[in-house]
């Protein structure tokens, strides 16, 4: 059974930073690309290949957010700096096979339960 434990969300002020974590179990983590999505429409935020060598970001977070992973800990991270009120959302981690590289939520196989990020102005 695939399971994700997401953590790191919270209430912060504009300009602050947060680091989200998503710890996976029940899958071969280093065979999967990982991604972060946000909001009720599951908007794409960032993705990272199973090797960690390639990353991709939506335009609005480039230069502010950094996705990374530690395959030894089966964990993917999202470092969020310079947070803005428009970043407020529930953030979800997702896993897909190593040939998954898509901004479309339905293309990703497994999902976390989400963690709330709220940025006040």
ABEGO torsion letter per residue (X at the ends): XBBBBBBGBEBBBBGBBBBBBBBBBGBBAAABBBBBBBEAAGBBABBBBAAGABBBBBAAABGABBBBBBAAAGBBBBBBBGBBAAABBBBBBBBBBAABBBABAAABABBBAEBBBBBBX
